[in-house]
């Protein structure tokens, strides 16, 4: 077999770039005498190039949409070639020497241009002023959203990032942010239609392609098996390869995300068509009753977060940029990432990594909040092409499971009082369904996020953006009362980064006016998401956050980190319990867009926050949960999402904070694959015990319930806690201790406490992180933590929210 043939070559320069006044240069010839060009990596953005040249400030981003920005490079060759532009942000002219080849008005469309090269040429890209285009007269929409400004953005096919004051820095996305490549015409297969499906347990690989210069039989190969494609028209080949017993693709929590290489051999050459995964995605109930997904026939509780680009300035699209964040998502037990309509389509490397890592992807169209002009034929045509290109680019990606019509378009109109005939986005939904049926019939289509009920944001239908617990400051019980079916957004707080990140950003004091710049708020609201976090600090710990912020800012931040962790775990536990109607919850957001206490569960540097650690515990595929069922006592919920049975032991202990045992029950059991077991406290104890103090027979004999799930060999799988009388965060002596111990070839941190420890947290002296943080510790118990990214013998401190000790190790 010949080596796999690579025919696309990056056109990566060297490129240079210059910023000019709008209209200062009508064509490349006007650039000849201009000074001030700087090197500009491609793919990349103008902001990224300015940053690399030392001409960019994160605190005061340079406005770019008001200027023209020119890129140029030299290209050499002879003969007919195809130039491919994967993404040009946003109003872009492509010039070859003095000839205008393309004028693009969308950063979301790819373009291919045929050129005849005759030696050395100048390729120039002119990114025209978007601000000037938005300022010209446009037809106004029926409503004007609060999210983004100006209203004329409804006509532009560009990201809303940079246009959303209150929660996103004003970083203007301009430039060739996706790859530019060149290839000889007819040098590789084209018009590829590659589909992987499963029928009665057999993998089916279908392929159609154009290969005019095949020079003989065209053979499709996968998993060590092959078939010869039929020539259905001159240069067009089609066929189907059946693969009985093929290993299926699973989310990483439920199995192995198996991928299989696909190649085509013809004329002594072999072409790489990438890798595919075989899986099915189905809905387990009608959408009106709530989105609920099954992978390969197994229901999956979809948990994860809403994605943000790893670097808002440079908008990188390579594996190195995506891998750290996506790896942390896997480590946290996330099963789904949603790319919402306020962001941008991520590069293929993002989806390739999600395929490899076993992360489901919910992909929205880049439509959000506006009344888009779908009655305009030109807009509709461009949007149809955009949808088709998206699905074609991801035609074989097994991680892609949901495609949505955008974010909060229906909600925005409905909340302004419009009737369903206005707020229902039927035109976009029809376009998505039509394209999916043709290109990706295996996908689930969601009309909009949220949508599905009498109102698009009804919590008990379709998909919702649930902020009852969170922005609306509802009690924990609302997470059950709201009967959330699927929260495609939820649990937004101003999450406080760890001290090292705050120190690097110069944001160590929440009383500093600069602190507020990193706190997100909805435009037009008289409250922000720090106030939301403070509400739960007060509700959980019985303190006045404002006084604490003024008098003890360090303690204020500590309780803020701890409260978010508690709220995240409690809400997800409610949704994952046996009998819950909730089939998914995606936290808003995954990563911060700027330094400070943003929505992200990971900060702008990529370091996990307390919320990430809480979600890592809440999202475990093998899990133990406790829920308060009132007069029915506490219920223990034991979950095993894996494909293997687990011989386990469960213990439920009721103790005082000092560790005095009031009641204790335990049982050995087998957790079957994909199973959930619910046991009442009465069943575990074998007798009546007022586990929730619901019967009011006198003072409660306990303060704390502790559920522990272990393997038969004693390995702890999961723990859960129930606080009968709330969470007392008053610092006191709790007998906290910590020491480094040798754990095989590694060094671990052993942490123990004599009394109940609330919000145990580790602060390292240098870089790195512990395997867990901001966790509770039962009285008389211990934990061993591993480290990532530290030296051989890390050092730091251990504290507990309710402990007076500061323990060095």
C-alpha positions in Angstrom: 0.0 0.0 0.0 1.3 3.5 -0.8 1.7 6.1 1.9 -1.3 8.1 2.7 -1.5 11.1 0.5 -1.7 14.6 1.8 -2.6 17.2 -0.8 -3.7 20.3 1.1 -0.8 22.6 1.9 -1.1 25.4 4.5 -0.7 28.8 3.1 0.9 30.1 6.3 3.1 32.8 4.8 5.0 34.6 6.1 2.2 37.0 6.2 2.2 40.7 7.4 -0.6 42.9 8.4 -1.4 46.6 8.7 -4.3 48.6 10.2 -5.6 51.5 8.1 -8.4 54.0 8.1 -11.6 52.7 6.5 -11.4 53.0 2.7 -7.8 54.3 2.8 -6.7 51.5 0.4 -9.0 50.5 -2.5 -6.8 47.7 -3.6 -3.4 46.0 -2.9 -1.5 48.5 -5.1 -2.3 51.2 -2.5 -0.3 49.2 0.1 3.0 49.7 -1.6 4.2 52.8 0.1 2.6 52.2 3.5 4.7 51.8 6.6 3.7 50.0 9.8 3.3 46.4 8.7 3.8 43.8 11.4 4.1 40.0 11.2 0.8 38.2 11.3 0.4 34.5 11.9 -2.2 32.8 9.7 -4.5 31.3 10.9 -4.9 34.0 13.4 -6.6 37.3 14.2 -5.5 40.9 14.0 -5.8 41.2 17.7 -3.5 38.2 18.1 -0.9 39.8 15.8 -1.0 43.1 17.7 -0.6 41.2 21.0 2.4 39.3 19.6 3.9 42.7 18.5 3.5 44.2 22.0 0.7 46.6 20.7 -2.2 45.1 22.6 -3.6 45.5 26.1 -6.0 43.1 27.7 -7.2 45.8 30.0 -7.9 48.2 27.1 -8.5 46.2 23.9 -7.8 48.1 20.7 -11.0 48.6 18.7 -10.6 47.0 15.3 -14.1 47.0 13.7 -13.8 50.7 12.9 -10.7 50.1 10.8 -9.7 48.3 7.6 -7.1 45.6 8.1 -5.0 44.2 5.3 -3.1 40.9 5.3 -0.7 40.0 2.5 1.8 37.3 1.5 3.6 36.0 -1.5 2.5 32.8 -3.3 4.5 31.0 -5.9 3.5 28.3 -8.4 2.5 27.4 -11.9 -0.7 26.0 -13.1 -4.2 25.6 -11.8 -4.7 25.5 -8.0 -7.5 25.7 -5.5 -7.2 28.2 -2.6 -9.4 27.3 0.4 -10.3 29.8 3.1 -11.8 28.1 6.1 -12.9 31.3 7.9 -12.6 35.0 7.3 -13.8 37.4 10.0 -15.9 39.2 8.7 -16.2 41.5 5.7 -13.3 40.3 3.6 -12.1 40.9 0.1 -9.6 38.4 -1.4 -7.2 39.8 -4.0 -4.7 38.1 -6.2 -2.4 40.8 -7.4 -4.8 43.5 -8.7 -7.7 41.1 -9.3 -10.6 40.9 -6.8 -11.5 37.2 -6.5 -14.0 37.3 -3.6 -16.0 39.6 -1.4 -17.3 37.6 1.7 -19.8 38.9 4.2 -19.7 36.0 6.7 -17.1 34.7 9.1 -18.9 31.4 9.2 -18.6 30.4 5.5 -15.6 28.6 3.9 -14.7 29.5 0.3 -12.8 27.7 -2.5 -11.3 29.8 -5.3 -9.7 28.4 -8.5 -6.6 30.4 -9.5 -4.1 30.2 -12.3 -0.6 30.8 -11.1 2.3 31.9 -13.3 5.2 32.4 -11.0 5.2 34.8 -8.0 2.0 36.6 -7.0 0.7 38.7 -4.1 -2.3 37.4 -2.2 -4.0 40.1 -0.2 -6.9 40.0 2.2 -8.8 43.2 3.0 -11.0 43.1 6.1 -13.3 46.0 5.7 -14.7 48.0 8.6 -17.6 46.2 10.2 -18.5 49.2 12.2 -19.1 51.2 9.1 -21.3 48.5 7.6 -23.3 48.2 10.8 -23.8 52.0 10.9 -25.5 52.2 7.5 -29.3 52.0 7.3 -30.7 48.6 8.0 -34.2 47.3 8.3 -35.1 47.1 12.0 -36.2 44.0 13.7 -39.5 43.5 15.6 -37.5 43.6 18.9 -34.2 44.8 20.1 -32.4 42.5 22.6 -30.6 43.6 25.7 -27.8 41.1 25.1 -25.8 42.7 22.3 -25.5 46.0 20.5 -26.0 47.5 17.9 -29.3 46.2 16.6 -28.0 46.0 13.1 -26.0 42.9 14.2 -29.1 40.9 13.2 -27.9 41.3 9.6 -24.3 40.4 10.2 -22.9 36.9 10.1 -20.3 37.4 12.7 -19.8 36.3 16.3 -21.5 38.2 19.1 -18.3 37.9 21.2 -17.0 41.4 21.7 -20.5 42.9 21.3 -22.0 41.9 24.6 -21.2 44.5 27.3 -21.6 43.2 30.8 -20.0 39.8 30.4 -17.7 39.8 27.5 -14.6 42.0 26.9 -14.7 44.2 23.8 -12.3 42.1 21.7 -13.0 42.5 18.0 -12.7 39.3 16.0 -11.0 40.3 12.7 -8.8 38.3 10.4 -8.2 34.9 8.8 -8.9 33.0 12.0 -9.2 29.6 10.3 -6.6 28.0 8.0 -5.9 29.0 4.4 -4.7 26.1 2.2 -3.8 25.4 -1.4 -3.9 22.3 -3.6 -3.7 21.2 -7.2 -7.1 20.9 -8.9 -8.3 17.3 -8.9 -5.5 16.2 -6.5 -7.7 14.4 -4.0 -11.2 13.0 -3.6 -14.0 15.6 -3.6 -17.7 15.8 -2.9 -17.2 13.3 -0.1 -20.3 11.9 1.6 -19.2 9.7 4.4 -21.7 8.3 6.9 -21.4 5.8 9.8 -24.5 4.2 11.2 -25.5 1.1 13.2 -28.2 -1.3 12.1 -29.1 -4.2 14.3 -25.6 -4.2 15.9 -23.8 -4.0 12.6 -21.7 -1.0 11.6 -22.6 0.5 8.2 -20.1 2.7 6.5 -21.5 4.5 3.4 -19.3 6.5 1.1 -19.8 8.5 -2.0 -17.0 10.6 -3.6 -15.7 12.1 -6.8 -12.3 10.9 -8.0 -12.0 11.7 -11.7 -8.4 10.4 -11.9 -9.0 7.1 -10.1 -7.1 5.0 -12.7 -8.8 1.8 -11.7 -10.8 0.3 -8.9 -11.6 2.4 -5.8 -11.5 0.5 -2.6 -13.0 1.6 0.7 -11.2 0.2 3.8 -12.1 0.3 7.5 -11.4 -2.0 10.5 -9.3 -4.4 8.4 -12.2 -4.9 6.0 -12.8 -3.5 2.5 -15.2 -3.2 -0.4 -14.8 -2.0 -4.0 -16.9 1.1 -4.7 -19.1 1.2 -7.8 -18.7 3.9 -10.4 -22.2 5.3 -10.5 -21.3 8.1 -12.9 -18.1 9.2 -14.6 -15.6 9.9 -11.8 -18.3 9.3 -9.1 -18.0 6.3 -6.8 -20.4 5.0 -4.2 -20.6 2.0 -1.9 -21.4 0.5 1.5 -19.3 -1.5 3.8 -20.9 -3.7 6.4 -19.0 -4.2 9.6 -20.6 -6.9 11.9 -19.3 -6.8 15.5 -17.7 -3.3 15.1 -16.7 -1.7 18.4 -19.1 1.1 19.1 -18.3 4.7 20.2 -19.4 5.6 23.7 -19.2 8.7 25.9 -16.1 8.2 28.0 -18.2 7.7 31.2 -20.2 4.8 29.7 -17.5 3.0 27.7 -14.7 3.5 25.2 -15.0 6.1 22.5 -13.8 3.8 19.8 -12.8 5.4 16.5 -11.9 3.6 13.2 -9.7 4.8 10.4 -11.2 5.1 7.0 -9.1 5.1 3.8 -9.7 4.9 0.1 -7.3 3.3 -2.3 -7.1 4.1 -6.0 -4.5 4.0 -8.7 -1.7 2.9 -6.3 -2.4 5.7 -3.8 -4.2 5.7 -0.5 -6.2 8.7 0.7 -7.0 9.3 4.4 -10.6 10.1 5.0 -10.2 10.5 8.8 -11.8 8.4 11.5 -15.4 7.5 12.2 -17.3 6.2 15.2 -20.3 4.0 15.1 -23.1 4.9 17.5 -26.8 5.7 17.7 -28.4 8.7 19.2 -32.1 8.5 20.1 -34.6 10.5 22.1 -36.2 8.4 24.9 -39.3 10.6 25.1 -41.1 13.1 22.9 -39.3 16.5 22.8 -42.4 18.3 24.3 -42.0 16.1 27.4 -38.3 17.0 27.7 -35.2 16.3 25.8 -33.7 13.0 26.9 -30.9 11.2 25.0 -29.8 7.6 24.7 -26.5 6.5 23.2 -26.6 3.0 21.7 -29.9 2.5 23.5 -28.5 3.4 26.9 -30.0 6.6 28.5 -27.3 9.1 29.3 -27.6 11.9 31.9 -26.0 14.7 29.8 -23.9 16.9 32.1 -21.2 19.4 31.2 -20.9 23.0 30.4 -21.4 25.7 27.7 -18.2 26.2 25.8 -16.2 29.4 25.4 -13.1 29.8 23.1 -9.8 29.0 24.8 -8.4 32.4 23.8 -10.7 35.3 23.0 -8.0 37.4 21.4 -6.3 34.9 19.0 -9.2 32.5 18.5 -6.8 29.5 17.9 -8.2 26.4 16.3 -5.5 23.8 16.8 -5.3 20.8 19.0 -2.8 22.4 21.4 -5.3 25.2 22.2 -8.3 22.9 22.8 -6.6 19.9 24.5 -6.1 21.3 28.0 -9.7 22.5 28.4 -11.2 19.4 26.9 -9.0 17.1 29.0 -10.2 18.9 32.1 -13.8 18.3 31.0 -13.2 14.6 30.7 -11.5 14.6 34.1 -14.5 16.3 35.6 -16.8 13.6 34.3 -18.6 15.8 31.8 -20.4 14.0 29.0 -21.5 17.0 26.9 -20.2 20.3 25.7 -22.6 22.9 24.2 -21.3 25.4 21.7 -23.9 28.1 22.1 -25.2 30.6 19.5 -23.3 33.6 21.1 -19.9 32.0 20.3 -18.5 30.8 17.0 -18.1 27.5 15.2 -15.0 25.8 16.6 -12.4 24.3 14.3 -12.3 20.7 13.2 -9.6 20.0 15.8 -12.1 20.7 18.6 -14.5 18.1 17.2 -11.7 15.6 16.5 -10.7 15.8 20.2 -14.3 15.4 21.4 -14.5 12.3 19.2 -11.3 10.9 20.7 -12.2 11.9 24.3 -15.8 10.7 24.3 -17.5 14.1 24.8 -20.9 14.6 23.3 -21.3 17.9 21.4 -24.4 20.1 21.2 -23.8 22.5 18.4 -26.0 25.6 18.0 -26.2 27.8 14.9 -24.6 31.1 15.5 -27.9 32.9 16.1 -28.8 34.5 19.4 -31.5 36.8 20.7 -32.0 38.9 17.6 -35.0 39.0 15.2 -33.0 37.7 12.3 -34.2 38.6 8.8 -35.1 35.2 7.6 -37.6 36.7 5.2 -34.6 38.1 3.3 -33.7 35.7 0.4 -30.0 36.6 0.6 -29.9 36.0 4.4 -31.8 32.7 4.0 -29.5 31.5 1.2 -26.3 32.3 3.2 -27.7 30.6 6.3 -28.6 27.5 4.4 -25.1 27.3 3.0 -23.7 27.9 6.5 -25.7 25.0 7.9 -24.8 22.7 5.1 -21.1 23.5 5.4 -21.2 22.9 9.2 -22.9 19.5 8.9 -20.7 18.5 5.9 -17.5 19.4 7.8 -18.7 17.2 10.7 -20.4 14.6 8.6 -18.6 11.7 10.3 -18.1 13.1 13.8 -19.7 10.7 16.3 -19.5 13.2 19.2 -21.9 15.5 17.5 -25.3 14.6 18.7 -27.5 17.7 18.9 -27.8 20.6 16.5 -29.8 23.6 17.6 -31.3 26.6 15.9 -29.6 29.1 18.1 -29.7 30.6 21.6 -32.6 32.5 23.2 -34.1 33.8 20.0 -37.5 32.4 21.0 -37.0 33.3 24.6 -36.1 36.9 23.9 -39.3 37.5 21.9 -41.5 35.6 24.3 -40.2 37.5 27.3 -41.0 40.8 25.5 -44.6 39.6 25.3 -44.9 38.6 21.7 -47.3 35.7 20.8 -46.1 32.3 19.7 -46.8 33.3 16.0 -43.9 35.8 16.4 -41.5 34.1 18.8 -41.5 30.6 17.3 -38.4 30.4 15.0 -40.1 28.2 12.4 -38.0 29.2 9.4 -34.6 28.4 11.0 -35.9 25.2 12.5 -37.1 24.1 9.1 -33.7 24.8 7.5 -31.9 22.9 10.2 -34.2 19.9 10.0 -34.0 19.8 6.2 -30.2 20.0 6.2 -29.9 17.4 9.0 -32.2 15.0 7.2 -30.0 15.2 4.1 -26.5 15.2 5.6 -26.7 14.0 9.3 -30.0 12.1 9.8 -28.6 10.6 13.0 -28.6 14.0 14.8 -31.2 15.3 17.2 -32.6 18.7 16.2 -33.6 21.2 18.9 -35.5 24.2 17.5 -33.9 26.7 19.8 -32.3 26.9 23.2 -34.6 27.1 25.2 -37.7 25.8 23.5 -40.4 23.2 23.7 -43.1 24.4 26.1 -46.1 26.8 26.3 -43.4 29.4 26.6 -40.0 28.6 25.2 -38.4 28.9 28.7 -40.8 26.6 30.5 -38.8 24.4 32.8 -41.0 21.3 32.5 -40.8 20.8 28.7 -38.2 20.6 25.9 -35.0 22.3 26.9 -34.7 25.2 29.3 -32.2 27.7 30.6 -32.7 27.0 34.3 -31.6 29.8 36.7 -34.1 29.1 39.5 -31.2 28.0 41.7 -28.8 30.6 40.6 -29.7 34.0 39.1 -33.2 34.0 40.5 -32.0 33.1 44.0 -34.4 30.3 44.6 -33.9 27.7 47.4 -32.4 24.3 46.6 -35.9 22.7 46.6 -36.7 24.6 43.4 -34.4 22.3 41.4 -37.0 19.5 42.0 -40.1 21.7 42.1 -39.4 23.2 38.7 -39.4 19.6 37.2 -36.5 20.6 34.9 -36.4 18.2 31.9 -33.1 19.3 30.3 -31.2 22.4 31.3 -29.1 23.5 28.3 -27.9 26.4 30.6 -27.9 26.5 34.4 -26.1 27.4 37.6 -24.4 30.7 36.6 -22.4 32.4 39.4 -19.5 34.8 39.6 -17.1 32.0 40.4 -14.0 33.1 42.3 -10.7 31.9 40.9 -8.0 30.4 43.1 -5.6 32.8 44.8 -2.8 32.3 42.4 -4.9 33.4 39.4 -6.2 36.4 41.3 -2.7 37.4 42.3 -1.5 37.2 38.6 -4.4 39.4 37.5 -3.9 41.9 40.3 -7.4 41.2 41.6 -6.8 40.1 45.2 -9.1 42.6 46.9 -12.9 42.4 46.1 -13.2 46.0 47.4 -11.0 47.3 44.6 -13.1 49.0 41.9 -11.2 47.0 39.3 -12.7 43.8 40.8 -16.2 44.7 39.5 -14.8 44.7 35.9 -14.5 40.9 36.0 -18.0 40.3 37.4 -20.6 39.4 34.8 -24.0 41.0 34.7 -26.9 40.9 32.3 -27.1 44.2 30.4 -29.8 46.4 31.8 -30.1 44.5 35.1 -29.7 46.3 38.4 -27.9 43.2 39.9 -24.9 41.2 39.0 -23.9 37.6 39.4 -21.7 38.3 42.4 -24.8 39.3 44.2 -26.3 35.9 43.3 -23.3 34.2 44.8 -23.5 36.4 47.9 -27.1 35.4 48.3 -26.2 31.7 48.7 -23.2 32.6 51.0 -25.8 34.2 53.3 -28.3 31.4 52.9 -25.8 28.6 53.5 -23.6 30.0 56.2 -25.8 32.6 58.0 -23.4 35.5 57.5 -23.8 39.0 56.0 -21.7 38.9 52.8 -21.5 42.7 52.5 -20.1 43.1 56.0 -17.7 40.2 55.4 -16.6 41.8 52.1 -15.8 45.0 53.9 -14.2 43.6 57.1 -12.6 40.4 56.0 -12.2 40.2 52.2 -10.2 37.0 52.3 -12.9 35.2 54.3 -15.5 36.7 51.9 -13.8 35.0 48.9 -13.3 31.8 50.8 -17.0 31.5 51.6 -17.9 32.5 48.1 -15.8 29.6 46.6 -17.3 27.2 49.1 -20.9 28.2 48.6 -20.7 27.8 44.8 -19.3 24.3 45.3 -22.1 23.4 47.7 -24.8 24.7 45.4 -23.4 23.0 42.3 -23.2 19.6 44.0 -26.7 19.9 45.7 -28.4 20.8 42.4 -26.8 18.1 40.3 -27.5 15.5 43.0 -31.2 16.4 42.8 -31.2 16.0 39.1 -29.3 12.6 39.1 -31.4 10.9 41.8 -33.5 7.9 41.0 -36.9 9.0 39.8 -35.7 12.4 38.6 -37.3 13.7 35.4 -34.1 15.7 34.5 -32.0 14.2 31.7 -29.3 16.8 31.5 -27.7 19.9 32.9 -25.1 22.1 31.2 -23.4 24.8 33.4 -23.0 28.3 32.2 -20.0 28.7 31.5 -17.1 26.4 31.0 -14.2 28.9 30.9 -13.9 32.6 31.7 -13.5 35.1 28.9 -11.4 37.6 31.0 -9.6 37.7 34.4 -11.8 37.9 37.5 -14.8 36.2 39.0 -16.5 35.2 35.8 -19.1 32.6 35.0 -16.5 30.0 34.1 -15.8 26.9 36.2 -12.3 27.2 34.8 -10.6 30.6 34.9 -9.1 32.5 32.0 -5.7 30.9 32.6 -7.2 27.4 32.4 -7.0 26.7 36.2 -10.0 24.9 37.7 -12.1 26.8 40.3 -14.0 25.5 43.2 -17.0 24.9 41.0 -15.0 22.6 38.7 -14.0 20.4 41.7 -17.6 20.3 42.8 -18.8 19.2 39.4 -16.1 16.6 39.2 -17.6 15.0 42.4 -21.2 15.5 41.2 -20.6 14.1 37.7 -18.9 10.8 38.7 -20.1 7.9 36.6 -20.1 5.8 39.7 -21.9 7.9 42.3 -23.6 8.0 45.7 -26.2 10.7 46.4 -28.4 11.6 49.4 -31.8 13.3 49.1 -34.1 14.5 51.8 -37.5 12.9 51.3 -39.1 14.3 54.4 -41.3 11.8 56.3 -39.8 9.1 54.1 -36.4 9.8 55.6 -33.2 10.1 53.6 -32.8 8.2 50.3 -29.4 6.9 49.1 -29.1 6.7 45.4 -26.3 4.6 44.0 -25.4 5.0 40.3 -23.3 2.8 38.0 -23.1 4.2 34.5 -20.3 1.9 33.4 -20.6 -1.3 31.4 -19.2 -3.5 34.2 -20.9 -4.7 37.5 -19.4 -3.4 40.7 -19.2 -5.4 43.9 -19.8 -2.6 46.4 -20.4 -1.8 50.1 -22.6 1.1 51.2 -22.5 2.7 54.7 -24.8 5.3 56.0 -23.9 6.9 59.3 -25.7 9.6 61.4 -23.3 11.5 63.6 -22.7 14.7 65.5 -20.2 17.1 64.1 -17.7 15.7 66.7 -18.2 12.2 65.3 -20.5 10.6 67.9 -22.6 8.0 66.1 -26.3 8.1 66.6 -27.2 5.4 64.0 -25.4 3.4 61.4 -26.4 1.0 58.7 -24.5 -0.8 55.9 -24.9 -3.3 53.2 -23.0 -5.2 50.6 -24.5 -5.3 47.1 -23.8 -5.7 43.4 -24.3 -2.6 41.3 -25.3 -3.9 37.9 -24.1 -2.2 34.7 -26.0 1.0 33.7 -28.0 0.6 37.0 -29.4 3.0 39.7 -30.3 1.7 43.1 -32.4 3.7 45.6 -32.4 2.7 49.3 -34.2 4.5 52.1 -32.4 5.2 55.3 -34.9 2.8 57.0 -33.9 0.0 54.6 -30.2 0.6 55.3 -30.7 0.9 59.1 -33.3 -1.9 59.3 -35.4 0.2 61.7 -37.0 3.6 62.2 -34.7 6.5 62.7 -35.9 10.1 62.2 -33.2 10.8 59.6 -34.6 14.2 58.6 -36.0 15.3 62.0 -39.4 15.4 60.3 -41.4 13.9 63.1 -40.3 16.4 65.8 -40.0 13.8 68.6 -37.5 16.0 70.4 -34.0 17.3 69.7 -32.3 15.5 66.8 -29.6 13.1 67.8 -27.4 13.9 64.9 -26.1 16.9 62.8 -24.8 15.0 59.8 -25.5 12.1 57.6 -22.6 10.5 55.7 -23.1 8.1 52.8 -20.0 6.2 51.6 -19.8 3.8 48.6 -16.8 1.6 48.5 -15.6 -1.3 46.5 -15.3 -4.7 48.2 -11.6 -4.0 48.8 -12.4 -0.7 50.6 -11.5 1.7 47.8 -13.8 4.7 48.1 -15.9 5.3 45.0 -18.1 8.2 46.2 -19.4 10.0 49.3 -22.4 12.2 50.0 -23.4 14.3 53.0 -26.7 15.7 54.4 -26.6 18.6 56.8 -29.6 18.4 59.1 -29.2 21.8 60.7 -27.5 23.6 57.9 -23.8 24.3 57.4 -22.1 25.9 60.4 -19.1 27.7 59.0 -17.9 29.2 62.3 -14.2 28.6 62.6 -13.2 26.3 65.4 -10.6 23.6 66.2 -11.5 20.5 64.2 -8.3 18.5 64.5 -7.3 19.1 60.9 -4.0 17.5 59.8 -2.1 17.1 56.6 1.1 15.4 55.5 2.8 14.2 52.4 3.0 10.4 52.1 4.5 8.1 49.6 1.8 6.4 47.6 3.6 3.9 45.4 5.8 5.8 42.9 3.9 9.1 43.6 3.6 11.5 46.5 0.1 12.0 47.9 -1.3 14.4 50.5 -3.1 12.7 53.4 -5.7 15.0 55.0 -7.6 14.0 58.2 -10.0 15.7 60.6 -11.3 14.7 64.0 -14.5 16.7 63.6 -16.6 17.4 60.5 -14.6 19.6 58.1 -16.5 21.8 55.7 -15.0 23.1 52.5 -11.5 21.6 52.9 -9.2 23.3 50.5 -5.6 23.1 49.4 -3.5 26.1 48.3 -0.2 25.2 46.7 2.9 27.4 47.0 3.7 26.9 43.3 2.0 25.6 40.2 -0.2 22.5 39.9 -3.4 21.4 41.5 -4.7 18.6 43.8 -7.0 15.9 42.5 -9.8 17.3 44.7 -10.5 20.5 46.5 -13.3 22.3 48.3 -14.7 19.0 49.7 -16.2 17.9 53.0 -14.5 15.5 55.3 -16.5 13.2 57.7 -15.4 13.3 61.4 -12.6 10.9 62.1 -12.0 10.2 58.4 -9.2 11.0 55.9 -8.6 11.6 52.2 -5.5 11.1 50.0 -5.0 13.6 47.2 -2.8 13.2 44.2 -1.2 16.2 42.4 -1.0 17.3 38.8 1.7 19.7 37.5 3.7 20.1 40.7 7.2 19.2 41.6 8.3 16.1 43.3 7.5 17.3 46.8 4.8 20.0 46.6 4.2 22.3 49.5 1.3 24.5 50.6 -1.5 24.9 53.1 -4.7 23.1 54.0 -7.6 24.8 55.6 -11.3 24.1 56.2 -14.1 26.7 56.0 -15.2 25.8 59.5 -11.7 25.2 60.9 -9.4 27.6 62.7 -6.2 25.6 61.8 -3.9 26.5 59.0 -1.9 23.4 58.3 1.3 23.5 56.3 2.7 20.5 54.4 
